[in-house]
Amino acid sequence: MGRHAAYWQPMVEAGRMVVFGPVLDDTGSWGLGVVEADDEEELRGFAAGDPAVTTGTAHVEIGKMLAGFVRP
């Protein structure tokens, strides 16, 4: 998971990652990342290179938000 988090760190540093981290859930272990992106295919390609994905530890699901609200 350390390699997984480090892989996404450039998105955090670039200000494109809105939120990223593990989710506490009784059904199992998973995480959530919200990324601001203009190119979905570029994001899918980046996600496919995630060490958690390439090792078969995890998979990535990408959804699109049409709008959102953030507290001030």
N, CA, C and O of each residue as an XYZ file, in Angstrom:
288
protein
N       0.817     -1.196      0.000
C       0.000      0.000      0.000
C       0.864      1.265      0.000
O       0.434      2.317     -0.474
N       2.069      1.154      0.529
C       2.984      2.291      0.491
C       3.339      2.676     -0.938
O       3.371      3.858     -1.281
N       3.606      1.669     -1.772
C       3.903      1.946     -3.197
C       2.677      2.518     -3.894
O       2.800      3.394     -4.751
N       1.511      2.034     -3.536
C       0.249      2.524     -4.090
C       0.072      4.017     -3.768
O      -0.209      4.820     -4.657
N       0.240      4.372     -2.498
C       0.091      5.774     -2.088
C       1.149      6.653     -2.753
O       0.846      7.760     -3.198
N       2.384      6.165     -2.823
C       3.458      6.938     -3.450
C       3.179      7.160     -4.934
O       3.517      8.211     -5.479
N       2.567      6.182     -5.584
C       2.254      6.302     -7.011
C       1.310      7.470     -7.272
O       1.445      8.173     -8.273
N       0.350      7.675     -6.366
C      -0.639      8.733     -6.536
C      -0.157     10.084     -5.999
O      -0.814     11.100     -6.227
N       0.965     10.115     -5.297
C       1.473     11.348     -4.697
C       1.638     12.491     -5.698
O       1.341     13.631     -5.338
N       2.090     12.260     -6.928
C       2.174     13.374     -7.887
C       0.822     14.056     -8.138
O       0.777     15.263     -8.376
N      -0.267     13.301     -8.087
C      -1.597     13.901     -8.243
C      -1.905     14.811     -7.056
O      -2.507     15.873     -7.214
N      -1.482     14.379     -5.861
C      -1.668     15.188     -4.653
C      -0.849     16.465     -4.782
O      -1.366     17.562     -4.567
N       0.426     16.325     -5.133
C       1.327     17.472     -5.233
C       0.907     18.455     -6.314
O       1.132     19.657     -6.179
N       0.302     17.958     -7.381
C      -0.155     18.824     -8.472
C      -1.479     19.508     -8.149
O      -1.951     20.346     -8.918
N      -2.081     19.152     -7.010
C      -3.363     19.743     -6.641
C      -4.550     19.144     -7.375
O      -5.655     19.684     -7.322
N      -4.327     18.033     -8.058
C      -5.414     17.394     -8.805
C      -6.206     16.405     -7.962
O      -7.355     16.096     -8.278
N      -5.589     15.902     -6.876
C      -6.257     14.949     -5.994
C      -7.046     15.731     -4.952
O      -6.466     16.462     -4.149
N      -8.353     15.579     -4.965
C      -9.225     16.292     -4.032
C      -9.210     15.598     -2.680
O      -9.113     16.253     -1.642
N      -9.307     14.273     -2.690
C      -9.260     13.463     -1.472
C      -8.750     12.088     -1.867
O      -9.013     11.609     -2.970
N      -8.007     11.449     -0.944
C      -7.413     10.152     -1.244
C      -7.143      9.433      0.071
O      -6.486      9.989      0.952
N      -7.631      8.223      0.216
C      -7.319      7.479      1.422
C      -8.179      6.248      1.601
O      -9.115      6.008      0.839
N      -7.845      5.460      2.634
C      -8.595      4.242      2.912
C      -9.966      4.560      3.507
O     -10.157      5.590      4.153
N     -10.907      3.660      3.276
C     -12.268      3.801      3.780
C     -12.508      2.686      4.798
O     -12.231      1.519      4.523
N     -13.017      3.045      5.961
C     -13.343      2.049      6.983
C     -14.690      1.430      6.631
O     -15.705      2.123      6.562
N     -14.685      0.123      6.412
C     -15.887     -0.567      5.969
C     -15.858     -1.993      6.517
O     -14.843     -2.680      6.402
N     -16.949     -2.433      7.101
C     -17.026     -3.786      7.658
C     -16.965     -4.874      6.578
O     -16.688     -6.032      6.890
N     -17.219     -4.517      5.319
C     -17.259     -5.519      4.256
C     -15.884     -5.820      3.679
O     -15.729     -6.806      2.958
N     -14.890     -5.004      3.973
C     -13.559     -5.245      3.423
C     -12.761     -3.966      3.300
O     -13.204     -2.890      3.702
N     -11.589     -4.104      2.741
C     -10.664     -2.984      2.611
C     -10.773     -2.369      1.215
O     -10.713     -3.075      0.209
N     -10.931     -1.067      1.170
C     -10.936     -0.360     -0.097
C     -10.608      1.104      0.156
O     -10.593      1.552      1.303
N     -10.349      1.837     -0.894
C     -10.003      3.240     -0.756
C     -10.787      4.085     -1.737
O     -11.454      3.581     -2.641
N     -10.685      5.388     -1.528
C     -11.397      6.340     -2.372
C     -10.442      7.442     -2.777
O      -9.697      7.969     -1.951
N     -10.466      7.777     -4.017
C      -9.712      8.920     -4.517
C     -10.607      9.734     -5.422
O     -11.293      9.182     -6.283
N     -10.607     11.031     -5.238
C     -11.339     11.936     -6.118
C     -10.298     12.809     -6.803
O      -9.590     13.578     -6.153
N     -10.213     12.679     -8.123
C      -9.204     13.358     -8.914
C      -9.878     14.318     -9.875
O     -10.874     13.978    -10.515
N      -9.333     15.509     -9.971
C      -9.808     16.471    -10.965
C      -9.037     16.201    -12.256
O      -7.811     16.312    -12.287
N      -9.758     15.846    -13.319
C      -9.104     15.468    -14.573
C      -9.904     15.974    -15.764
O     -11.134     16.002    -15.744
N      -9.183     16.369    -16.794
C      -9.817     16.793    -18.046
C      -9.903     15.645    -19.049
O     -10.744     15.663    -19.949
N      -9.033     14.648    -18.893
C      -8.926     13.560    -19.859
C      -9.124     12.219    -19.150
O      -8.230     11.733    -18.458
N     -10.297     11.635    -19.330
C     -10.615     10.378    -18.657
C      -9.693      9.244    -19.086
O      -9.294      8.424    -18.259
N      -9.358      9.189    -20.351
C      -8.482      8.113    -20.831
C      -7.083      8.234    -20.231
O      -6.453      7.228    -19.906
N      -6.603      9.460    -20.086
C      -5.304      9.673    -19.447
C      -5.346      9.178    -17.994
O      -4.416      8.523    -17.526
N      -6.424      9.497    -17.300
C      -6.587      9.059    -15.917
C      -6.677      7.540    -15.837
O      -6.075      6.931    -14.953
N      -7.419      6.923    -16.745
C      -7.524      5.460    -16.761
C      -6.161      4.818    -17.007
O      -5.820      3.813    -16.383
N      -5.391      5.398    -17.911
C      -4.052      4.879    -18.181
C      -3.141      4.992    -16.972
O      -2.387      4.070    -16.663
N      -3.214      6.125    -16.293
C      -2.421      6.326    -15.087
C      -2.830      5.320    -14.023
O      -1.972      4.688    -13.405
N      -4.122      5.166    -13.804
C      -4.628      4.243    -12.789
C      -4.208      2.804    -13.090
O      -3.941      2.032    -12.169
N      -4.149      2.446    -14.351
C      -3.767      1.089    -14.739
C      -2.323      0.770    -14.349
O      -1.967     -0.397    -14.187
N      -1.497      1.797    -14.199
C      -0.110      1.594    -13.806
C       0.113      1.553    -12.308
O       1.242      1.352    -11.859
N      -0.934      1.738    -11.528
C      -0.850      1.710    -10.065
C      -0.299      0.352     -9.619
O      -0.814     -0.683    -10.043
N       0.740      0.335     -8.769
C       1.297     -0.946     -8.323
C       0.273     -1.878     -7.675
O       0.405     -3.098     -7.781
N      -0.728     -1.338     -7.018
C      -1.765     -2.188     -6.433
C      -2.572     -2.877     -7.528
O      -3.091     -3.974     -7.320
N      -2.678     -2.243     -8.687
C      -3.395     -2.827     -9.823
C      -2.502     -3.810    -10.566
O      -2.920     -4.925    -10.879
N      -1.268     -3.393    -10.848
C      -0.383     -4.252    -11.650
C       0.000     -5.536    -10.929
O       0.339     -6.526    -11.578
N      -0.048     -5.540     -9.596
C       0.253     -6.763     -8.835
C      -0.980     -7.607     -8.582
O      -0.874     -8.702     -8.029
N      -2.159     -7.117     -8.978
C      -3.395     -7.861     -8.768
C      -3.958     -7.721     -7.367
O      -4.898     -8.428     -7.005
N      -3.400     -6.824     -6.575
C      -3.875     -6.604     -5.206
C      -5.216     -5.885     -5.197
O      -6.043     -6.119     -4.315
N      -5.433     -5.011     -6.177
C      -6.645     -4.187     -6.215
C      -7.036     -3.907     -7.664
O      -6.282     -4.185     -8.597
N      -8.202     -3.365     -7.819
C      -8.624     -2.865     -9.126
C      -9.171     -1.456     -8.931
O      -9.526     -1.065     -7.819
N      -9.233     -0.713    -10.004
C      -9.699      0.674     -9.954
C     -11.004      0.790    -10.718
O     -11.137      0.280    -11.831
N     -11.940      1.449    -10.121
C     -13.192      1.794    -10.795
C     -13.221      3.298    -10.939
O     -12.955      4.021     -9.979
N     -13.541      3.779    -12.127
C     -13.574      5.221    -12.379
C     -14.990      5.624    -12.735
O     -15.618      5.040    -13.618
N     -15.471      6.616    -12.044
C     -16.784      7.189    -12.326
C     -16.615      8.671    -12.577
O     -15.582      9.252    -12.245
N     -17.611      9.272    -13.154
C     -17.536     10.682    -13.504
C     -18.579     11.455    -12.706
O     -19.751     11.080    -12.676
N     -18.151     12.530    -12.063
C     -19.081     13.427    -11.374
C     -19.387     14.583    -12.308
O     -18.476     15.211    -12.849
N     -20.651     14.859    -12.496
C     -21.036     15.969    -13.362
C     -20.949     17.303    -12.638
O     -20.701     18.341    -13.251
N     -21.154     17.262    -11.339
C     -21.088     18.463    -10.521
C     -20.830     18.049     -9.098
O     -21.058     16.895     -8.735
N     -20.365     18.957     -8.296
C     -20.110     18.646     -6.893
C     -20.161     19.894     -6.052
O     -20.126     21.013     -6.563
N     -20.244     19.689     -4.775
C     -20.281     20.796     -3.828
C     -19.215     20.555     -2.783
O     -19.063     19.437     -2.291
N     -18.483     21.587     -2.445
C     -17.432     21.517     -1.439
C     -17.727     22.596     -0.417
O     -18.056     23.727     -0.774
N     -17.610     22.245      0.854
C     -17.891     23.251      1.879
C     -16.873     24.383      1.782
O     -15.733     24.167      1.370
N     -17.284     25.575      2.157
C     -16.348     26.722      2.074
C     -15.208     26.589      3.061
O     -14.339     27.459      3.121
